[in-house]
């Protein structure tokens, strides 16, 4: 959610499925999302809120390691202009991503689940036994309540149960907001998964302004399940920051050779300006019981993203680093938005890698094709063959005379090691970014999804449609 911090309460826990099968596209990416199951819901609005019904944004995806034909994704459904959505929806496929159905995730009142007015930050991960874990930030727009919640699927994403509230802050005088959670299933221990998020104290709608408040801080919290999501451990603070510091974008990856956990995040410290974040990580060698102190990988020199012609803001994952790990060797990778390659003029995609468990890191390299235009929302994955893939959006097809904002989605790959990216593939576009939902900028998500099979990759992303009544959809580029 990041910028607009909102609130929460608890009610019922059942979620009705809405199945809408999508057909494979004849060419190009395959449509994943269907009509909104929440279109008639009126919960969560205000006099200053705009709802973009039938919009889908901020998708994430996971490939089932037990059956790689089974793919599960999740996204925000019906985005609000001032934070969150009517609810989260999961899509599932059993044929490698060529056809899809959808079901509501039980994280909001519109989904007949938790009684929170809105939900955000969808995430899904699948363990070696096929158990899928989904998490949400659920909150109310009308008071100070918010929570991190989790649910589990044992049938490939068709139904979701074991609904759990990992942490909730529902007091009327609340000064905490739990934000930007993720979940990672342990790839070698069935039934084990880890949730991480930042917990903001004295939150308001702008974390950059918060940094100037002496009492403000945003540590990282951690919880895990060892019984397949039936129960979750009491949240523990694993990155302890002083006042006027916070983390954001926490994500865990697991070394399959020795079980080490690595949590990556952006560490925001004063003196702060938009372009002086720090890509950082901590690690645990005892399954999350204890953690190292943060180690800085690089500065995060974002200048945010704007329409190069009009200057209109595009809301992106500008302060969200994205990590990956080679499942065969444990080599670590992280990508983020950075302006260092063009003298601070616009964001591009930076990558750094470590071959020694994070002790040392390579100098950041530019991964995107340089075009004189921004590139943003990178995702990175490594398949078992060691191929490294990075996906991203860019504006390379924008002309100086355009009043629209042509946007394209790309994938580039490197052999194991991540030093020689090429073989660029045009996945989708051009589409007009200026027809996306407007939420402090035109918005398709703070992140996009990217899955990996044994030899291929599964980009999972949002495009605009040009249809005001259905402004965005989720698409996948399935392997052949």
N, C-alpha and C positions, 0 to 999 in steps of 0.2 A: 504494500500500500504506500508506504514511504512518506508522502507529503501530507495527505489529509488524514489526520488521526481521528478516529471516531470511537464508538462505544457499544454496550451489550447487556442481555438478560437470557435466562434459560427457560425453555418451555418443553414441548414434546420432542420425540426422537425418531419418528419414522419418516422415511423418504420414499415417495412413490416414483416408480420408474416411468420414464417417457421414452419409448423406443421409436426411433425414426431412422430407418436404414437408408444410407446414402449409396448411390451407385458409383462405380468406378468411372473416372473421367476418361474420355476417349483419347485425350492427349493432355500432357502437363500434369499438375498436381491433382490429387483426389480430394473432393469435398468431404470433410469429416462432420461438421456441425449441422444441425437441423433447426427447425423452428423452435423458438424459445418455449420451454415448458412453464415459464414464469410470466408470460406476456400479460396475463390478467391480474397479476399480483400488484397491489397498491401499497404494500408495506415499505416503509423506509424513506419516504420522500420528505421534502421540506419546501418552503417557499423559494429557496435559493438553489434547489437541486434540479438538474435535468437528467432524465433517464433516457438512455439510448436502447430502446427495446429491440430485441433481435440482434444486438451486437454481441460479438464474442471477442475477448481480448485475453492476452497473457496466458498462452497455453504452455503446458509441460507434458512430457511424454516419457514412458518407460516401456521397454521390451521385456517380455517374460523370459527369463533365462531357462526356465523349464520347458517352454514351448515358444520358440521365437516367432511363430505365426501369430501369437497373441500379443497385441499391442494395446496399451491403455494410455489415454491422455486425459487431461483435465484443463478447464478454462473458466474464466469469469463469464457469466451470462447476464446480459442486460446491464451494461456499465453505467454507473452514476457519474455525473460530472465532478462531484466533490468527494469521491472515494468509494471504492468497493463496487459491488454489484448486487442484483437481486439474489444471486446464489451461484454456486459452482455446479458445473455439469461434467460428467465423465463420458468420454467416448471409448468404445472398445471394438476391436477387430480380431477375428480369428483366421484371417487369410493373408496375413502379412501387410495389412493396411489398405487393401483394395476395396473392401466394403466395411461400413461402420454402422453401429447403433449407439444410442445415447441413453444415459440415465442420470437423474438428479442426484447430487451428493447431499447428504443430510446435514448441511452446515448452516442453514438459515431458515427463517420462518416461511419464506416463499416456497421452500422445498419440503415443508411440513417436518422439519428436523429441529435443530436447536432453534430457540426462540429469538435469535438475533436478527436484526433488520437487514443486515448486509453481510456479505462474505467477500474475501479477497485472497490473493496470493496462493492460487491453487498449486499443489505439488503432488506427485505420485512417484512411488518407487516399488519395485517388485523383488522379493527375496528368492533364494534358490529353490524353495519349495513351491513357488508360484503364488504365494501370499502377496497381495498388493496392499500398500499403505497409502492413504490419502490424508492430507492435512489442509487446514484452513486457518486464516485469521477471520474470526467472526465478531461482529460488533454492531452496536446501535448508533444511528445518527442522532438520536434524540437524548442520550444521556452519556455517562462516562464509562459504560460497560464494554468489555472486550475479552476475547479468549483465544487461545490456541486449541484447536480441536482436531481429532483424528478419527478415521474410520478404516475398515479393513474389508477386502473382498477376497474370497477364496474360489470364485468361479470366473476368473478372467475379466473382472470389472463389470459384470452384469448386475450384481447386487452388492450392497455395502452394509455391514453391520459392525458390532462392537464399537459403537459410537462413544468416544471418550472426550472429556474436556481435560486437557493436560494442565492448563492453567487458566484461571478466570479472575478478572478484576471487575467486580460489579458494584462496588461501594459508591454511594452518591457523591462522596468527596474525593473520588479517585484521582490520583495524579500519575497513573501508570498506563502505558499502552504497549501491548505485546505486538511486535511487528515483524514482517518479512521472514516468516518461518520456512523451513524446508524439512524434508524427511528423506533419509537414506536407509534402505534395507541392507543389512550386512550380506555381502554376496557369497559368503562361505558358511554362515551360521543361520540355519533356518529358524524363523521365529524371532530374530533379533533385528531391531530397527532403531534409528536415532533421529530425534527431532531437535533442531536448533533454531533460535530466533534472538532478536534483540528486544530488550525490555526498556522502553523509554520512560524516564521519570520527569515529571513536569512537562508532558508533551503538549504541543500545539500543532498547527498545521504546517509549520516550516522548521525542519530540523536545523537548518543553517542559522536561523534566528535563535533557536534554543541554545546553541553553543555559547551564546553570550550571557546566558543565565547561570549564575554561580552554582545553583543547586541542581542543574541539569546533568544527567548522565544516562548512558545507554549501554549497559553490559550485555554480554551474550549469555543466554540460558540454554540448558541442555536437559533432555529427558530421553529415556530409552525404554523399549519394551523387550522382554525376553520370552514372552509367551504368545507371540503372534498378534499383538495388539489388544489383548484382553485387558491388560493393565499397563500403565506407564509409571515410571519412577518419578518421585518428587523432583521438580525442576531444580537444577543446581547452576550457580553462576560460574561459568568456566572462563570468561574473559572479564576480569575485574578492572573496570576503568575508573579513573578519578572524575571529578566534576568537569563539565564542559568537554567530555569525550564520549564517543559512542562507536559501536560497530553497526554494520548493516550488510545484508546480503550473505548471511552465514550459510555455508553449504559444506557437508561432510562427504569425503571420499574415503574409501577403505582399501588398504593394501592387501591383496589376496594372498601374498606370500607370507607375511608375518602378522597380519591382523591390525597393523597400526591405523589409527583414525587420524585424518587430517581435516581440520575445520578452516575453511577459507572465508575471508570477509574483507570489507573495506573498513579500515580503522580511521576515524575522523578525529583529528586532534587540532587544537589551536597552536599557532595562529592559523585560522582557517580562511580560505577563499575557495571558490568553486574551481578546483583544479589542483588542489593540494591534499587530496585524500591519499591513503596508503593501502596498497594491496598487501594483505598480511595473512598469516595462518598460525594456528597452534596445532599440536599433535598429542595423541594419547597412545601409549603402548600397553594400557591395561583396560581396554574396552570402555574407556570413558570415565574411569574412576578418578584419574588425575590427568592434568594437562600441563603442557609447557607454557612459558610466557610467550606472548606474541612475537613473531619474527617478521620483519618487514621485507617484502620481496621487491617492491618498487613504489615510487610515487604514482598516483593515479591522476593524470593531468587532463582531466576532462574539461571542456569548455561548453558542454551541453550541445544540443543539436537544434538548429533553426532552419527554416526554409531559406536557402541561399538567396532567393529573389526578394522575398517580402520581409524576412526576419521573423516570421511567425514561429513560436516555439513548437518543437516536437518533443513530447515527453518520452524518454527512452530510459534504458538501464544504465545511465551515464555513471552512476556511482556503485554499480553492482558487478563485481568480478565473477567470472564463471570458471570453475575448476574441472579437471578431469584427471584420470589416472589410467595408465596402461595396465590392463588386467593381467598381462603376462609378465611384466618386468617391474611394475611399481613406479615407473617414471611418472613424475607429476607435471601437469600443465595448467596454466591459468591464462585466461584472456580477459581483456577489459577495453573500455573506450578511452582513447588517449590522443592528445593533440601534439605530442612531442615530435612527430615526423614531419610536420608542416609549419613549425614555428608558432604553435599555439593558435592557429586560425580556425581549425575545425577538428572534430573527433574522427579518429580512425580506429582500427582494431590492432591492439598490441598483444603479444604472446611472450611468456617466459616459461622456462621449463627447468626441472631439477632431476638429476639422475642419482642423487645421493640422499634421498629421503628428506629433502628440504634444507640440507646444510648450506648448499650454494645454489644460486639461480643464474640462468643465462641472462645476458643483456636483452631487454625487450626488442623484439623485431616486429615490423609491420606485416600483417597477414593479408589484409585486403588488397585488392588491386587499386593502386592510386589513381584517382580520377579528378582531383581538385575539388571533390565534393565530400560531405560527411559519409562515413560508414559506421553502423551502430547496431546495437543489440546482438553482440556475438554470442554464439554457443560453441562448445567444444566437446568432442568425444573421441575416444580411442577404441578401436575394435580389437579383438584378440589377435589379429594378424599384425597389430602395431601401427596400422594406418591412423593418422590423426586427421580429423575433419573439423573445420570451422565453418559455421554459417553466419550470415549477416545480411542486413539491409544496406543499400546505398542509393544515392541520388545521381549516379553517373549519367543517366539519360535525360536529366533536366537541362532545358535550354534557357537562355537568359530571357527569352520572350514568353516563356510559359507562365500562365496564371494558375495552372494546376501544379501538383508536385509529384511527378512520375517517380515511383519507388520500385526497386527490384530486389529480389532475394537471391542470394548466391551461396554456393558451397565450394570451398577450396580444400585440398588435401595435401598431406605430406607423408612420406615414408616415416617409419619409426624414428624418433628423434626430434621431429618437428622443426627442422631447419630449412626445408626446401618445399615450400608450398607452391602448388600449381594445379594443373588440370581443373581449372575453374569451371564450374557447372552453373548455368543459369536455371534456377529452380522455378521462379515465378516472377510475374510482372511484365510490363510496368503497370502499376495501379496508382491511383491518386490518393496519396496520404492525407490530403486535405478534406477527404470525405470520411475519415475515421472519427470515432467519438472524441469529443474535446474534453479533456480532464487535465487542466493546467498545461495544455498543449495537445496537439493531435496525438492519439494514443492507440497503439496496438499491443502494448505491454511493456513492463520493465524487463521482461525476458521472453524468449521463445524456446521451444523444445527441440532437442536433438537426441535421438536414440541410436543405438548401435546393435547390429546383429553380429554373427560370426565374421562376416566378410563385408557387410554393407552398412549404410547409415540411413536413418529415418528422420529427415527434417519435418518438423511439426510446428506450424506457424500461422500467422494471421495475414489476410489480405483484405483490402476494402473491396466492395462489390459495385459501387456506383449507384446503389439502390438505397434511397434515404430510409425506407422502411425496413431494411435489412443491411445495415451499413458495413458490417464486417463478418467474415466467416473464418473458421479454422480449416486449414488444409494440411495434407500430408503428401510427401513425395516418396511413395513406397518403393522398396527395392524391386527390380524387375522380377 
